[in-house]
């Protein structure tokens, strides 16, 4: 699984390749506790569905995205 909830601090981590199937898991974790931050530094490739979850639910996003395309071309989602 590439969407991991860290129980020590409540951060949601995106790791490695995040395929379309991760979008539902990510959405559920954010909706369960909207205050949870998302750390996407370890994400090396992100499906657009995962990015759309971040755009629509707008959690606090930590660090720079590890996916070079997302980091270069797409706006950083987050509270706004």
N, C-alpha and C positions, 0 to 999 in steps of 0.2 A: 504494500500500500504506500502511496506517495503522499497522502494527506495524513499527517500524524498529529494527534493532540498530545502535547507535553503535559503530563499530569503535575509536574513540579511547579510550573508557573502558568499553566493554562493557555500557552501560546499554541496556535495551529501552525505547523511547519509543512511547507511544500518541499518535497525532496525528489530529485531526479526528474524523470519524464512524467508529467502530469497529464494523463489521457482524459478523454471526454468522460469516462466513467467516474473520475474524481470530482466532477462538478457537483453531483448530487451529495456526495459525502461532505464536501466543503460547505455547501449551502446548509446542510443539516447542522454542522458544528457551529457555524456562525449564528444561525437562527436560534440555536439552543442557548447561546450566551453572546449577544451582539457586542459585548465589551471585549471579547477575546481578540488579541492582535493576531495577524497573520505574518509569519516570517517566510518570505519567498526567495531568500538568498540562495538556498540550495536547489531551487527548481531550475533544471537545465533546459527543459522544453515544456511549454504550456499550451494545451489545447485552448482554442478560443472560447469554448464553453466555460472553462475554469476562469478565464479572464472576465467573462461576462458576469459570472457570479460575484467576483470582486467588485466589478463596476456597479452592479445593481444593489448589493448589500452594504457596500462601502465600509468595510472594517478598517481599523488602523492597520497599515501595512508597514512592516519593518524592513529596513535595508533596501538595497537595489536588487531588482529581479535578476536571478541567475540565467534566465533565458535571454541571450543577447538581442534577439529580435524585439521582445517585449521591452527590454530596457532601453533600446535605441528608439523605437518607433511609437510605442503606445504610452498614453498618459498614465501616470501613477494614480491608481484608484485610492480612495480613502475618504474620510469624513470631509464634507464640504458644503 
